[in-house]
Structure formats: C-alpha cells, structure tokens
C-alpha cells in the first residue's frame, strides 16, 4: 500500500472513529458541564484554532462571508449540537446517534422541495422509507426491558437538530467560498459557539457552573471533543474531500451510529434490544444507500480526453490531446480557453 492510500485509509479511520466516539464524549462531559456551555466553549476554541490556521495560509474573507458563515454556525452548532447536548442529558447516546443519522433524509427532502432541486427517484424514496422504518423500530425498542421511553419532546428535538444540520449543510455548500472552506468553518464555529455561550448565561449555567467540580473524566472528554472532534476530524475531513468522492467520504454518517451504540453499551451500560439493533441497521443501510446512489458519474464535459461535440469546440479537445502527446509544446493560452 502506497503512502497516499495509507494516508487515505488513516483519514477514514479518523472520521469514523473520532466522530463516532463524540456521542460518548458528550455523555461523559455532561456529567459535570452544562450542555450549552459544553458545546459553546468547544466550538469557540476549535473555531479559533481553525481561523488561526486559515489566516496563516489564505487571505481574510469579506464581511458578507462572515455573515453567511455566522448563519450556518447558528444552524450547525446551536440548532444541532446545542440541541443534541440538551436532549442527551436524558436520551441515551446511541439513540441520539441514530436519530442524528437522519440528516441525509432531511437533505434529500430539502433538495426535492427547492426550486430546481433534485427530486428523489423510486430507489431513493424506498431507501428513505426503509430508514424511517428503522427510526420507528429504534424508538419502539426504547421501552422494552424495563427501560423508560424517552420523552416525545426529546425525540422531536433530536430530529429537529438533524433538520437544522441539513439546512446548514445546504446553505454552506452554496455560500462557502472556494479555497476558504477552513476559514468559513472557523467563523461558523466561533459564531455558533458565541451564541451558545450567551444562551448558557441566559439559562443560568454560568452562574451555577463550578469549575472545581469538573472531574478528570469530564475535562478529558471536553478536551477530546475540542481538539479531536472539532479540529482534527474536520481537518482530515476537508483533506479527504479533495482526494476521494464526497459520497464515499460521507459514509461516516452511517458508521458513527454503530460506534456510538457499541460504546454506549460497553462504557455507559446502555442496553441494546433486538428491535433497536435491527432499527439501527436499517437506518445505517438506508443512509448508506442514499449516499452511494447520489454519487454522480463523471460528466463528459469534464473528461480530459473527451471527443469534440456540439458543446465542445474541436480546438479545445485537440489542444488537450496535443498537450498530452507533446508536453514540450504549450498551446497559446489566449487561443484555447479550455486548456488555459
């Protein structure tokens, strides 16, 4: 295995394992740190580190980009992460991970509703139905074996958190400027974290929080969430997106629930019933199918050695072939826009 393939495999291991373990880390940190303060401080510090790294290697972004990134930050880290941490005070970490795995469902629905958006086909609709059936099985399995079922409000909050992340994803894809993705994400983290800290103060978390009561376990979980879950995993994620098909990189969304369920069972003693296990597998299978069926085939117009067509000037195709055959001769940049 060459160094590039080895690095790619290591990158997948990072986003699978790190983001899959953040649900456990949140559960451990919540034992001593209130939810909004936990997510707000994590986001602000992680975003600050990403912004510092971006400013060292790229020009600063304009005010419009700051505003758009701030909106995405509120959707990502207030609407999703903050809501998730608030609900996870009462909901098992494995269940939270499964419900957050519905994010691709919401993205598909938003794409179908937007003007000019991509309408899901019968295969996609079938996979959506399969995933929703899996969520229903997971929820039904919560009241078996002597366990109390989570409140309907907490379930609605977690599904709303998934919807908020999906909306933020759609907007970030449109608004994130080229070659400034790291800066855009850093701004979003700082903005979302700042709102979460304000909410923490408004709810009285800052007034009642006692730093001396934070255990080593909770402190270690916070550090892990900040450095590994925010900074490391995101940097690896953006690196992978430049080298691997996005649909393949996005498989982390259906690997994470499995890891979260297993860790919740092994570390926190969260029981996994048969119906919950089957439901989780259905969600994972449906999300994986949705992501893989969304992978686009290379367009003819993007093929470096495409044949001339009515949409492709013959001079452009010929110029590309000439450059491939004779690398010592450079075509006139002014006469060939395709190769310039």
Rosetta blueprint (number, residue, H / E / L):
1 X L
2 X L
3 X H
4 X H
5 X H
6 X H
7 X H
8 X H
9 X H
10 X H
11 X H
12 X H
13 X H
14 X H
15 X H
16 X H
17 X H
18 X H
19 X H
20 X H
21 X H
22 X H
23 X H
24 X H
25 X H
26 X H
27 X H
28 X H
29 X H
30 X L
31 X L
32 X L
33 X L
34 X L
35 X H
36 X H
37 X H
38 X H
39 X H
40 X H
41 X H
42 X H
43 X H
44 X H
45 X H
46 X H
47 X H
48 X H
49 X H
50 X H
51 X H
52 X H
53 X H
54 X H
55 X H
56 X H
57 X H
58 X L
59 X L
60 X L
61 X L
62 X L
63 X H
64 X H
65 X H
66 X H
67 X H
68 X H
69 X H
70 X H
71 X H
72 X H
73 X H
74 X H
75 X H
76 X H
77 X H
78 X H
79 X H
80 X H
81 X H
82 X H
83 X H
84 X H
85 X H
86 X H
87 X H
88 X L
89 X L
90 X L
91 X L
92 X L
93 X H
94 X H
95 X H
96 X H
97 X H
98 X H
99 X H
100 X H
101 X L
102 X L
103 X H
104 X H
105 X H
106 X H
107 X H
108 X H
109 X H
110 X H
111 X H
112 X H
113 X H
114 X L
115 X L
116 X L
117 X L
118 X L
119 X L
120 X L
121 X L
122 X H
123 X H
124 X H
125 X H
126 X H
127 X H
128 X H
129 X H
130 X H
131 X H
132 X H
133 X H
134 X H
135 X H
136 X H
137 X H
138 X H
139 X H
140 X H
141 X H
142 X H
143 X H
144 X L
145 X L
146 X L
147 X L
148 X L
149 X L
150 X L
151 X L
152 X H
153 X H
154 X H
155 X H
156 X H
157 X H
158 X H
159 X H
160 X H
161 X H
162 X H
163 X H
164 X H
165 X H
166 X H
167 X H
168 X H
169 X H
170 X H
171 X H
172 X H
173 X H
174 X H
175 X H
176 X L
177 X L
178 X L
179 X L
180 X L
181 X H
182 X H
183 X H
184 X H
185 X H
186 X H
187 X H
188 X H
189 X H
190 X H
191 X H
192 X H
193 X H
194 X H
195 X H
196 X H
197 X H
198 X H
199 X H
200 X H
201 X H
202 X H
203 X L
204 X L
205 X H
206 X H
207 X H
208 X H
209 X L
210 X L
211 X H
212 X H
213 X H
214 X L
215 X L
216 X H
217 X H
218 X H
219 X H
220 X H
221 X H
222 X H
223 X H
224 X H
225 X H
226 X H
227 X H
228 X H
229 X H
230 X H
231 X H
232 X H
233 X H
234 X H
235 X H
236 X H
237 X H
238 X H
239 X H
240 X H
241 X H
242 X L
243 X L
244 X L
245 X L
246 X H
247 X H
248 X H
249 X H
250 X L
251 X L
252 X H
253 X H
254 X H
255 X H
256 X H
257 X H
258 X H
259 X H
260 X H
261 X H
262 X H
263 X H
264 X H
265 X H
266 X H
267 X H
268 X L
269 X L
270 X L
271 X L
272 X L
273 X L
274 X H
275 X H
276 X H
277 X H
278 X H
279 X H
280 X H
281 X H
282 X H
283 X H
284 X H
285 X H
286 X H
287 X H
288 X H
289 X H
290 X H
291 X H
292 X H
293 X H
294 X L
295 X L
296 X L
297 X L
298 X L
299 X L
300 X H
301 X H
302 X H
303 X L
304 X L
305 X L
306 X L
307 X L
308 X L
309 X E
310 X L
311 X L
312 X E
313 X L
314 X H
315 X H
316 X H
317 X H
318 X H
319 X H
320 X H
321 X H
322 X H
323 X H
324 X H
325 X H
326 X L
327 X L
328 X L
329 X L
330 X L
331 X L
332 X L
333 X L
334 X L
335 X L
336 X L
337 X L
338 X L
339 X L
340 X L
